[in-house]
Amino acid sequence: MHIVDGALSVPVLATGAVLSLVGVAIGLKKMDYDHLPQVGVLSAAFFIASYIHLPIGFSSVHLILNGLIGLALGWAAFPALLVALLLQAVFFGFGGFLVLGVNVVNIALPGLLVYYLCRHGIATSSPRGAAIWGAVGGAGAILLTTIMVAASLALSGEAFLLAAKATLVAHIPVMVVEGFVTAAAVLLIRKVKPEFLNISEDWENA
């Protein structure tokens, strides 16, 4: 899901940079600084998940976990993912610096949308219902990210249309895997540390 430097047009890069700055600013403003360790843990989880590769034909794709990150952090997903993506670019050359804004938006915005769509679902008193909503959030975030990555490439020129289509097809297995992973993570966190998902208060008020 990391788009590399040199692949996108200037208008796409500029739009991504502006949107990412807005998202990070709002995320920092809304962030509860008592939960900074939680933000750090999930930022690290994203960093590590990029090393879990799934072989697809002659290539491979990796886990992202932006659905789980979005469900747990909401707007704070923007600064958390900015830090993780920046460190990946610095230490391992994943993505790039000019394209950093686009990569942040493509990964963090779907997580934020999942937060608003699925948050009440994972806070339900039914474990089965929470797992279903967790799966929807995990798979849905990947679907949205894949569409946004493909759109970023397609908007940068006809030369990238084939890559855009390949991105959509290659990440179908990732959607399935992340759906299961997020569902399992939601169930586990609900049992051992529900405040990690900020849902313990929802149960108290139910």
N, C-alpha and C positions, 0 to 999 in steps of 0.2 A: 504493500500500500504506500510505500515511500516513492513519491515521484522525484526524480533526480533533477539537478540543475541543468538547464539548457533544453528541457523538454517542453516548457510552457511559454506562451506568448507574454509579452509585457503587460497587456491589460489584465490577463488572468492572474499574473503574479501580483500586480498592484491591488486588485480586488481582494485577493487572498490575504495580503498583508494588512489591509485596512480592517477587514472583518476579524482577523485574528487579534489585532490590537484591541478592537472593541470588546471581543469576547474575553480576553485576558483581563482588561480593565474592569469589566463587570464581575468577572469571577473573583478577582482580588477584593473588590468592594463587598461582595456578598460572602466571602469566605469567613467562616468561624475559625479564628486562629487557635482555639482550643483543639481543633481537629486537624492541625497541621501534620501531626504524625500519620494520620489516616491518608492525607493527601500524598505524603511522601511514600507510604507503603504502596499505594495504588499506582503512583508514578513509576516506582521501581518494578511493580508487577507488569506494567506495559513494556518497560525496558527489557525485562527478561523474556516476556512472551514472544518477542520478535525473533528469539532464537529457537522457538519450537516450530519447526518447519514440517509442512505436509507435502509429500512428493505428488506432483501433478504432471504426468507425462515426462517430458524432458526438463521440466522446471519444478519449482516448488513455491508454496505460499506459506505465510506464517500467521500465527494467532495474533489478535490485536487486543481483545478484551475491552474495547471502548464502550460496549454496552454495560458491562459491570461497573466500569469506572463512572459512566454517566449516571447510573442508578444510585451510586453511592455518593457522588460529589455534586451533581447538578452543574451549575455554572463554574464551580471550581475545577471541573474537568479541563477547562481551557488552560489555566496556568500549569496544572499538573502535567498535561500532555506537552505543553510548550517546553518545559524543562526536560522531559524524557526525550523528545525529538531533537532538541538542541544537543544534548549529551551524545545521542546516537550519531549525529552529524559530526561532532567534534572528534569522538574517539574511534568511530568505526566507518565513517564516511557514508552512513545510510542517509538517503535523501540528499540534502544540501542546505545551504544557507539562504540563497535567494528564494528558494521554493519553500522555505520553512513555514511561512504564513499560510500558504495553500494547504500544506500537509496538516497543519494544526486544525484548520477549519474543516477539512475533509474527515478528520478523525474525531474531533471534539464536538462538532455541531450535531452529528448523529447521536452521540452519547447524550447530549443535552435534550434532544427531541425525545429520546427513549425515556429519559428521566420524567418528563412531563406526561408521556403517554402511559407509562407502566408503573410509576411509583406507587399509586394506590393499589395496584394489583399485587405487588410483592409485599404490601403491608397487610393484606387480608389475613383473617384468622385461619384460613384453610391452607395447609402446607401444599396441597396439590394445586390449588389456585395460584399460590405464590410461585411454584415451580413453573407453571405454564406461562405466567407473565414474565418470569425470568428468562425463559427460553425465547419468548417473543422479543424481549428486549435485547438479548444477546444476538440472535439472528437478524433482527430488524436493524440494529446498528451497523452490522456488517453489510447488509443490503444497501442501506443509505450511503455508507462510505464508498462502497463499490460504484454506485451510481454517480456519486460526486467526483470520484477519481476519473471515471470514464468521461464524465462531462468536461472536466478540466482538460483532459487530453484532447477531446473532440473539438473543444472551443479554441484550441491552440493551432489547429490546422488539419487539413485532410490527411496529411502524412501520418497522423496519430490515430486515425479512425480504427485501423486494424488492432492497434494496441488497446484501444478503448473497449472494443468488443471482446478481446481476449481476456481483459481484466474481469469483465462481467461473468464470463463462463468459468474462469479459473477459480473464482472465489465462492462458487456455489457450495463445494464441500466445506469451506471454512464457515459458512453461515450455519450449516448443520452442526458442526463440531462446537462452535461457539454458543449455539443455542443450548446444547446439552451441558457445556461447561458452566455457563452462566446460571442455568437452572439449578445445577448441583451446588454452585457457590452460594446462591441465594438461600437454599435450604439449610446449608451448613451454617452460614452466618446468622440466620434467623435463630438457630438453636443456641449457638455459643456466644454470639456478641451482636445482638440485633441493633445496638446503637451505632455499629459500624455502617449500617445502611440508613441510619437516622429514622428507624421505624418503631423503636421502642416507645417513643412519645405518641405515635399514632395508635398503638395498642392501648396505651393508658387512657387516651381520649375517646376510644371506641365505645 
